[in-house]
Amino acid sequence: MLKSSTLSWLDSLKVSGHNYRYRFDADSNDTIFCTCFALFILDLFKETEKFSEGEKQGWISYIQSFQNEKCGYFEPAKYYHTDKERNRYQLTCFCLSALGILGAEAKFQMNFLEQWKTPDDVKKYLYERDCHKGKPGSGNKAMFLAIFLTYEYERTKDSCILDKINAWFEFHNETHNKNGFWGTNLKSHYLHGLQNGLHQLVIYFYWRKEIPKFNRIIDIALMSQDRQGFFAPTPGGEACHDYDAIHILTMAHKTGNYRIDEIETCLSRAHEALKSTQNSDGGFCLSKYKMTSFIDFFRYIPFYFSGSSPYLWYYRARSCFRTFFKHDKPVYDWSDKGRGSKESNLWDTWFRCLTMAEIVRTLDSPGKADESYWRFHKTIGLGYF
């Protein structure tokens, strides 16, 4: 079963003698990011219900120990991402979600929020980070800011914070492009726009705000599915790309009636594709498909021409060509080893399982017999459904 095999693999990553520390994969180190991802997997399968009070307090204390007492954000022991602001704010969001699972809050005041004193400060930050231009990573930063403001508003009910949240929505309502994403170049209207823009849409979904051009966003998500059932610009999918499109489609299914039959067919195909990314050890990987020769590049020609959009054909071919020359260079976000493509790791395992859980809950099938063990975050952020 999915649950038993995944949890067995997760247990193999636990650092000996430490209940709250997990390695990112079989050969890497442990970090506070890994602790959060492990907890997210455990909670998705409702394993956190089995925690004793002592265990729960142990998790809480360990996570809270990474909060910077002066500034209030959560800080990794070592920065792996070159953008320290992104790494720090991302960890803060993950830690707030993790503490929410455990029924706890941040230990100290989040004083770093004082940099956004007014609604204009919120808009200024979003402009300075090029969120309106769809700059890579800008969607993440926009999402982080909205999560922080929402967290503080729900904790304090301060109307001044609500004004700042409204300014966040005003900025995004005023700057979206004709396909509903953010950015003016062509890629920002399609796969890049979808992946980057999902972060802002997470906030719209949580606050139940009307999304400009939402039907067009659904159109782009549907046309992005390839012949295998994935949504990435390279064969075999990628956990983030697949989640981005599928989360949009599951929310579209929950909240409206536009192209419902096509969404259901699309999600069913995606569920089968996602299951295929589980490795024999029980964990999930980024992708089992990686080009290592020019023969592979030409072998995937049918993949490039998935769907009816000539631009997506070009975008896939270009992405694959660039990937070929990277030779599977790992991405250093959350560990010293980095994240390769075929090895099971905590991030891809959480995101793959989370995505399948959303599909199951949306369709009641496939996997209806397993539905009872899914649980989603109750607090704003990735993992909320």
C-alpha positions as CSV (number, residue, x, y, z in Angstrom):
1,M,0.0,0.0,0.0
2,L,1.1,3.6,-0.6
3,K,0.9,4.5,3.1
4,S,2.9,1.6,4.4
5,S,5.6,1.7,1.8
6,T,6.0,5.5,2.0
7,L,6.2,5.5,5.8
8,S,8.6,2.7,5.9
9,W,10.9,4.6,3.5
10,L,10.5,7.8,5.7
11,D,11.5,5.9,8.8
12,S,14.7,4.9,7.1
13,L,15.7,8.6,6.9
14,K,15.4,9.2,10.6
15,V,18.7,10.2,12.2
16,S,19.6,7.6,14.8
17,G,18.9,8.8,18.3
18,H,16.9,11.9,17.2
19,N,13.1,11.7,16.9
20,Y,12.7,15.0,15.0
21,R,15.7,14.9,12.6
22,Y,15.5,13.4,9.1
23,R,17.9,13.2,6.2
24,F,16.7,14.7,2.9
25,D,17.5,11.4,1.1
26,A,19.5,8.3,1.8
27,D,22.9,10.0,1.3
28,S,22.4,13.6,2.5
29,N,22.4,15.5,5.7
30,D,19.5,16.5,7.9
31,T,18.2,20.1,8.2
32,I,15.2,21.9,9.7
33,F,13.6,21.8,6.2
34,C,13.8,18.0,6.4
35,T,12.1,18.0,9.8
36,C,9.2,20.0,8.3
37,F,8.8,17.8,5.2
38,A,8.9,14.7,7.3
39,L,6.2,16.0,9.6
40,F,4.1,17.0,6.6
41,I,4.3,13.4,5.3
42,L,3.4,12.0,8.7
43,D,0.5,14.3,9.0
44,L,-0.8,13.7,5.5
45,F,-1.2,10.1,6.5
46,K,-2.6,11.0,9.9
47,E,0.3,9.6,11.8
48,T,0.6,12.7,14.0
49,E,-2.6,11.5,15.7
50,K,-0.5,8.8,17.3
51,F,2.0,11.3,18.9
52,S,2.0,11.3,22.7
53,E,2.0,14.7,24.4
54,G,5.7,14.4,25.1
55,E,6.5,13.6,21.4
56,K,4.4,16.6,20.3
57,Q,6.1,18.9,22.7
58,G,9.5,17.6,21.5
59,W,8.7,18.4,17.9
60,I,7.4,21.9,18.9
61,S,10.5,22.7,20.9
62,Y,12.9,21.5,18.2
63,I,11.1,23.6,15.5
64,Q,10.8,26.7,17.7
65,S,14.5,26.5,18.4
66,F,15.2,27.8,14.9
67,Q,13.3,31.0,15.3
68,N,15.4,34.2,15.4
69,E,14.4,35.8,18.7
70,K,15.2,39.3,17.6
71,C,13.7,39.3,14.1
72,G,11.1,36.6,14.5
73,Y,11.7,34.7,11.3
74,F,12.9,31.1,11.3
75,E,16.5,30.7,10.2
76,P,18.3,27.6,8.8
77,A,21.5,26.6,10.4
78,K,23.1,26.8,7.0
79,Y,21.8,28.6,3.9
80,Y,21.8,26.4,0.8
81,H,19.9,28.7,-1.5
82,T,21.8,31.7,-2.9
83,D,18.8,33.9,-2.2
84,K,18.9,34.1,1.6
85,E,15.7,36.0,1.9
86,R,13.8,33.4,0.0
87,N,15.4,30.5,2.0
88,R,14.6,32.3,5.3
89,Y,11.1,33.2,4.4
90,Q,10.4,29.8,2.9
91,L,11.5,28.1,6.1
92,T,9.4,30.5,8.2
93,C,6.3,29.5,6.2
94,F,7.1,25.8,6.6
95,C,7.7,26.1,10.3
96,L,4.4,28.0,10.8
97,S,2.6,25.2,9.0
98,A,4.4,22.6,11.0
99,L,3.6,24.3,14.3
100,G,0.0,24.6,13.1
101,I,-0.2,20.8,12.7
102,L,1.1,20.5,16.3
103,G,-1.4,23.0,17.7
104,A,1.4,25.5,18.4
105,E,2.5,29.0,17.3
106,A,5.8,30.8,16.9
107,K,7.5,31.3,20.2
108,F,8.5,35.0,19.5
109,Q,6.9,38.0,17.8
110,M,7.6,38.2,14.1
111,N,9.2,41.6,14.3
112,F,10.5,41.4,10.7
113,L,6.9,42.2,9.6
114,E,7.5,45.8,10.7
115,Q,9.1,46.4,7.4
116,W,5.6,46.5,5.9
117,K,4.1,49.2,8.0
118,T,1.5,50.4,5.5
119,P,-0.5,49.0,2.5
120,D,1.9,51.0,0.2
121,D,4.8,49.2,1.7
122,V,3.3,45.9,0.7
123,K,2.9,47.1,-2.9
124,K,6.4,48.5,-2.9
125,Y,7.9,45.2,-1.9
126,L,5.9,43.3,-4.6
127,Y,7.1,45.8,-7.2
128,E,10.7,45.7,-6.0
129,R,10.7,41.8,-6.2
130,D,9.3,42.0,-9.8
131,C,6.2,40.1,-8.9
132,H,4.3,42.0,-11.6
133,K,6.8,40.8,-14.2
134,G,6.6,37.1,-13.2
135,K,10.4,37.0,-12.4
136,P,11.4,33.4,-11.4
137,G,10.9,33.0,-7.7
138,S,8.8,36.2,-7.4
139,G,5.6,34.2,-7.0
140,N,7.1,32.4,-4.0
141,K,8.0,35.8,-2.3
142,A,4.5,37.2,-2.9
143,M,3.1,34.0,-1.3
144,F,5.4,34.2,1.7
145,L,4.3,37.8,2.3
146,A,0.6,37.0,2.2
147,I,1.1,34.0,4.4
148,F,2.9,36.1,7.1
149,L,0.1,38.8,6.9
150,T,-2.6,36.2,7.1
151,Y,-1.0,34.5,10.0
152,E,-0.7,37.7,12.0
153,Y,-4.3,38.8,11.1
154,E,-5.8,35.5,12.2
155,R,-3.8,35.7,15.4
156,T,-4.5,39.4,16.2
157,K,-7.6,40.4,14.2
158,D,-5.9,43.7,13.6
159,S,-7.8,45.6,10.9
160,C,-4.6,47.4,9.8
161,I,-3.1,44.0,8.8
162,L,-6.3,43.3,6.8
163,D,-5.7,46.6,4.9
164,K,-2.3,45.3,3.9
165,I,-3.8,42.0,2.8
166,N,-6.3,43.9,0.7
167,A,-3.4,45.9,-0.8
168,W,-1.8,42.6,-1.8
169,F,-4.9,41.5,-3.7
170,E,-5.2,45.0,-5.3
171,F,-1.6,44.7,-6.6
172,H,-2.3,41.3,-8.2
173,N,-5.7,42.2,-9.6
174,E,-4.1,45.2,-11.3
175,T,-1.1,43.5,-12.8
176,H,-2.2,40.1,-14.1
177,N,-1.7,39.3,-17.8
178,K,-4.4,38.2,-20.3
179,N,-4.0,34.6,-19.3
180,G,-4.5,35.4,-15.6
181,F,-0.8,35.0,-14.5
182,W,1.9,37.6,-13.9
183,G,4.5,38.7,-16.4
184,T,4.6,40.2,-19.9
185,N,6.8,37.8,-21.9
186,L,5.4,34.8,-23.7
187,K,6.5,32.2,-21.2
188,S,4.7,34.0,-18.5
189,H,1.4,33.3,-20.3
190,Y,2.0,29.5,-20.3
191,L,3.9,27.0,-18.2
192,H,6.2,29.4,-16.5
193,G,3.3,31.7,-15.7
194,L,1.3,28.7,-14.3
195,Q,4.2,27.5,-12.1
196,N,5.2,30.9,-10.8
197,G,1.6,32.1,-10.5
198,L,0.3,29.1,-8.5
199,H,1.9,30.7,-5.4
200,Q,-0.3,33.7,-5.6
201,L,-3.4,31.6,-6.5
202,V,-2.9,29.6,-3.3
203,I,-3.6,32.9,-1.5
204,Y,-6.7,33.6,-3.6
205,F,-8.0,30.1,-2.9
206,Y,-7.5,30.4,0.9
207,W,-9.2,33.8,1.1
208,R,-11.9,32.7,-1.4
209,K,-11.3,35.7,-3.6
210,E,-12.5,35.8,-7.2
211,I,-9.6,35.1,-9.5
212,P,-9.3,37.2,-12.6
213,K,-9.3,35.2,-15.9
214,F,-9.7,31.9,-13.9
215,N,-11.3,30.1,-16.8
216,R,-8.3,31.0,-19.0
217,I,-6.0,29.7,-16.2
218,I,-7.9,26.4,-16.3
219,D,-7.5,26.3,-20.0
220,I,-3.7,26.6,-19.7
221,A,-3.5,24.0,-17.0
222,L,-5.5,21.5,-19.1
223,M,-3.5,22.1,-22.3
224,S,-0.2,21.7,-20.3
225,Q,-0.8,18.0,-19.6
226,D,1.5,15.8,-21.7
227,R,1.0,12.3,-23.2
228,Q,2.3,10.7,-20.0
229,G,-0.2,12.6,-17.8
230,F,2.3,15.0,-16.3
231,F,2.6,18.8,-16.5
232,A,6.3,19.6,-16.6
233,P,8.2,20.8,-19.7
234,T,10.4,17.7,-19.4
235,P,9.5,14.0,-19.6
236,G,8.4,12.3,-16.4
237,G,7.0,15.4,-14.8
238,E,8.3,17.3,-11.8
239,A,6.7,17.4,-8.4
240,C,6.3,21.2,-8.3
241,H,5.0,21.5,-11.9
242,D,2.6,18.7,-11.5
243,Y,1.2,20.0,-8.2
244,D,0.9,23.5,-9.6
245,A,-1.4,22.5,-12.4
246,I,-3.3,19.8,-10.5
247,H,-4.0,22.0,-7.5
248,I,-5.5,24.6,-9.8
249,L,-7.7,21.9,-11.5
250,T,-8.8,20.4,-8.2
251,M,-9.8,23.8,-6.9
252,A,-11.6,24.6,-10.2
253,H,-13.5,21.3,-9.7
254,K,-14.5,22.3,-6.2
255,T,-15.5,25.8,-6.9
256,G,-17.1,25.9,-10.3
257,N,-18.5,24.0,-13.2
258,Y,-16.2,25.0,-16.1
259,R,-14.9,22.1,-18.2
260,I,-15.7,19.7,-15.3
261,D,-15.7,16.5,-17.4
262,E,-12.3,17.4,-19.0
263,I,-10.9,18.2,-15.6
264,E,-11.9,14.8,-14.2
265,T,-10.4,13.0,-17.2
266,C,-7.2,15.0,-16.8
267,L,-7.0,14.3,-13.1
268,S,-7.5,10.6,-13.5
269,R,-4.7,10.4,-16.0
270,A,-2.5,12.4,-13.7
271,H,-3.1,10.1,-10.8
272,E,-1.9,7.1,-12.7
273,A,1.2,9.1,-13.9
274,L,2.0,10.2,-10.3
275,K,1.9,6.7,-9.0
276,S,4.6,5.7,-11.5
277,T,7.1,8.1,-9.8
278,Q,7.3,6.0,-6.7
279,N,10.6,4.2,-6.4
280,S,11.1,0.6,-5.2
281,D,12.3,1.9,-1.8
282,G,8.9,3.5,-1.2
283,G,9.9,7.1,-1.7
284,F,9.2,9.4,-4.7
285,C,11.6,11.1,-7.0
286,L,11.6,14.2,-9.1
287,S,11.4,12.2,-12.4
288,K,12.4,8.8,-13.6
289,Y,13.1,10.1,-17.0
290,K,16.4,11.9,-17.7
291,M,18.1,12.5,-21.0
292,T,21.7,11.4,-21.1
293,S,22.3,11.3,-24.9
294,F,21.2,12.9,-28.1
295,I,19.3,9.7,-28.9
296,D,17.1,10.4,-25.8
297,F,16.5,14.0,-27.1
298,F,15.2,12.6,-30.4
299,R,13.4,9.7,-28.7
300,Y,11.1,12.2,-26.8
301,I,9.9,14.0,-30.0
302,P,6.4,12.7,-29.4
303,F,6.5,14.3,-25.9
304,Y,7.3,17.7,-27.3
305,F,4.2,17.7,-29.4
306,S,1.7,16.9,-26.6
307,G,-1.4,19.0,-26.9
308,S,-2.3,21.6,-29.5
309,S,-0.2,24.6,-28.6
310,P,2.8,25.3,-30.9
311,Y,4.4,27.5,-28.2
312,L,4.2,24.6,-25.7
313,W,5.9,22.3,-28.3
314,Y,8.7,24.8,-28.6
315,Y,8.9,25.3,-24.8
316,R,9.2,21.6,-24.1
317,A,11.8,21.1,-26.8
318,R,13.9,24.0,-25.5
319,S,13.6,22.9,-21.9
320,C,14.7,19.3,-22.7
321,F,17.6,20.6,-24.8
322,R,18.8,22.7,-21.9
323,T,18.3,19.9,-19.4
324,F,20.4,17.6,-21.5
325,F,23.4,20.0,-21.1
326,K,22.9,20.4,-17.4
327,H,23.6,16.6,-16.9
328,D,21.3,16.3,-14.0
329,K,23.0,19.0,-11.9
330,P,21.4,18.9,-8.5
331,V,19.5,21.9,-7.0
332,Y,20.8,23.0,-3.6
333,D,17.8,24.3,-1.7
334,W,17.5,22.3,1.5
335,S,20.5,20.0,1.9
336,D,24.3,19.8,1.3
337,K,23.9,17.1,-1.4
338,G,21.3,18.8,-3.4
339,R,18.3,17.3,-5.2
340,G,18.9,15.0,-8.2
341,S,16.2,13.6,-10.4
342,K,15.8,9.8,-9.8
343,E,16.6,9.5,-6.0
344,S,13.8,9.4,-3.5
345,N,13.7,12.5,-1.4
346,L,11.5,14.1,1.2
347,W,10.3,17.1,-0.9
348,D,9.2,15.1,-3.9
349,T,7.6,12.4,-1.7
350,W,5.5,14.9,0.2
351,F,4.5,16.8,-2.9
352,R,3.7,13.6,-4.9
353,C,1.6,12.2,-2.1
354,L,-0.1,15.5,-1.4
355,T,-1.0,15.9,-5.1
356,M,-2.5,12.4,-5.3
357,A,-4.4,13.0,-2.1
358,E,-6.0,16.1,-3.6
359,I,-7.0,14.1,-6.7
360,V,-8.6,11.4,-4.6
361,R,-10.5,13.8,-2.5
362,T,-11.7,15.6,-5.6
363,L,-12.8,12.6,-7.6
364,D,-13.5,10.1,-4.8
365,S,-11.7,7.8,-7.2
366,P,-9.1,6.4,-7.8
367,G,-8.0,5.2,-4.4
368,K,-11.3,5.7,-2.7
369,A,-10.5,2.9,-0.2
370,D,-7.5,4.9,1.0
371,E,-9.3,8.2,1.4
372,S,-9.7,7.9,5.1
373,Y,-6.0,8.4,5.8
374,W,-5.5,11.7,4.0
375,R,-5.3,14.9,6.1
376,F,-4.5,18.4,4.9
377,H,-3.1,21.5,6.6
378,K,-5.6,23.7,8.3
379,T,-3.4,26.8,8.1
380,I,-2.6,28.9,5.0
381,G,0.2,27.7,2.7
382,L,1.2,24.8,0.6
383,G,-0.6,21.7,1.9
384,Y,-3.8,23.5,2.6
385,F,-6.8,22.1,0.7
